[in-house]
Amino acid sequence: MPVANMDKDPIIVFVCEHGAVKSVVAAAHFNRFAAEKGLSLHAIARGTTPDAEISPQTVKGLAEDHLRPTESLPQRLTQTELESAQRVVTFCALPAEYRQPSHLEHWENIPPVSENYELARDAIIERIRQMLKA
């Protein structure tokens, strides 16, 4: 289903366990691509068990890409966000406490940002491009 034609609020939620790395990279790049395409969509980054801060390596990598994290600190995913999002993309399994939305997709095989920011970023960007083409 195309992202731009969905009927719910135009929020895309990217979720990783700590809300400090992959979801942050994905939200920042998604927002850039959506703006470039003139789409009225906005992505946010969330975690199921958020860290105290966004990974310094992530902040540095995004800065080198001329981007900033969408949040100043990792935020915990809420059930309301899951239910109101147009699409939810996870990099981790959602804990049982969350009701699984029908508009959820899981992105597997994304390399760890801690090992190679550029490789992880490029894998995330490729998935975002596919999402926006759908």
PLY file of the C-alpha trace (Angstrom):
ply
format ascii 1.0
element vertex 134
property float x
property float y
property float z
element edge 133
property int vertex1
property int vertex2
end_header
0.00 0.00 0.00
1.51 3.38 -0.95
2.53 5.55 1.97
1.17 8.74 0.40
-2.35 7.33 -0.10
-3.04 6.00 3.37
-5.98 7.55 5.21
-4.63 7.88 8.75
-2.63 10.70 10.29
0.55 11.29 8.31
2.96 9.95 10.95
5.43 7.15 10.31
6.89 5.57 13.45
10.31 3.91 13.32
11.01 1.69 16.33
14.23 0.16 17.59
14.84 -1.32 20.99
16.64 1.65 22.52
15.23 4.44 20.35
18.75 5.76 20.04
20.21 4.47 16.77
18.41 2.81 13.83
15.02 4.43 14.41
16.72 7.83 14.74
18.66 7.38 11.49
15.53 6.18 9.69
13.29 9.03 10.91
15.81 11.72 9.99
16.37 10.36 6.49
12.67 9.62 5.92
11.78 13.22 6.80
14.39 14.54 4.37
13.10 12.35 1.51
9.44 13.13 2.29
10.20 16.88 2.24
12.10 16.55 -1.04
9.10 14.76 -2.58
6.64 17.31 -1.16
4.83 14.67 0.91
2.90 15.74 3.99
4.37 12.90 6.05
6.48 13.07 9.16
8.49 10.32 10.84
9.34 9.94 14.49
11.82 7.65 16.27
10.79 5.55 19.25
12.19 2.80 21.44
10.64 -0.06 23.35
13.19 0.36 26.19
14.74 3.77 25.45
18.32 4.65 26.31
19.09 7.82 28.25
20.54 9.53 25.18
20.85 9.18 21.44
24.00 7.35 20.42
26.86 9.84 19.91
27.88 7.88 16.80
24.38 8.35 15.40
24.40 12.09 16.11
27.84 12.39 14.47
26.79 10.37 11.42
23.60 12.37 10.95
25.54 15.64 11.31
27.89 14.49 8.56
24.76 13.83 6.45
23.57 17.40 7.31
20.69 16.04 9.39
19.63 16.09 13.02
17.72 13.58 15.13
13.95 14.16 15.22
14.03 13.99 19.04
16.56 15.37 21.51
16.31 12.23 23.67
15.06 8.69 22.97
11.31 8.41 23.54
9.33 5.35 24.63
6.84 4.02 22.09
3.22 4.38 23.18
0.23 2.28 22.18
-1.46 5.48 20.99
1.41 6.10 18.56
1.12 2.54 17.26
-2.61 2.95 16.70
-2.53 6.43 15.16
0.51 5.98 12.91
0.05 5.61 9.21
2.79 3.01 9.20
5.04 1.45 11.85
8.47 0.12 10.93
10.37 -1.89 13.52
14.01 -2.91 13.70
13.24 -5.16 16.70
10.42 -7.36 17.89
7.71 -5.46 19.73
7.22 -6.67 23.31
3.98 -8.48 24.09
2.68 -5.44 26.01
2.02 -3.72 22.65
-0.97 -4.68 20.51
0.44 -5.30 17.05
-1.01 -2.91 14.45
-1.91 -4.23 11.02
0.26 -1.57 9.38
3.49 -2.85 10.94
6.50 -4.01 9.00
9.78 -5.37 10.30
13.04 -4.40 8.63
15.56 -7.19 9.13
19.21 -7.48 8.19
20.12 -3.85 8.84
23.79 -3.81 9.91
24.61 -2.44 13.38
25.27 1.30 13.29
27.94 0.80 15.96
30.00 -1.28 13.52
29.58 0.83 10.40
27.32 3.91 10.29
27.54 4.31 6.51
26.62 0.70 5.78
23.66 0.79 8.18
22.53 4.19 6.89
22.69 3.04 3.27
20.62 -0.08 4.05
18.01 2.07 5.83
17.94 4.62 3.00
17.38 1.88 0.43
14.37 0.60 2.40
12.99 4.15 2.74
13.32 4.70 -1.01
11.43 1.45 -1.64
8.75 2.49 0.85
8.25 5.85 -0.82
8.04 4.28 -4.29
5.39 1.74 -3.27
0 1
1 2
2 3
3 4
4 5
5 6
6 7
7 8
8 9
9 10
10 11
11 12
12 13
13 14
14 15
15 16
16 17
17 18
18 19
19 20
20 21
21 22
22 23
23 24
24 25
25 26
26 27
27 28
28 29
29 30
30 31
31 32
32 33
33 34
34 35
35 36
36 37
37 38
38 39
39 40
40 41
41 42
42 43
43 44
44 45
45 46
46 47
47 48
48 49
49 50
50 51
51 52
52 53
53 54
54 55
55 56
56 57
57 58
58 59
59 60
60 61
61 62
62 63
63 64
64 65
65 66
66 67
67 68
68 69
69 70
70 71
71 72
72 73
73 74
74 75
75 76
76 77
77 78
78 79
79 80
80 81
81 82
82 83
83 84
84 85
85 86
86 87
87 88
88 89
89 90
90 91
91 92
92 93
93 94
94 95
95 96
96 97
97 98
98 99
99 100
100 101
101 102
102 103
103 104
104 105
105 106
106 107
107 108
108 109
109 110
110 111
111 112
112 113
113 114
114 115
115 116
116 117
117 118
118 119
119 120
120 121
121 122
122 123
123 124
124 125
125 126
126 127
127 128
128 129
129 130
130 131
131 132
132 133
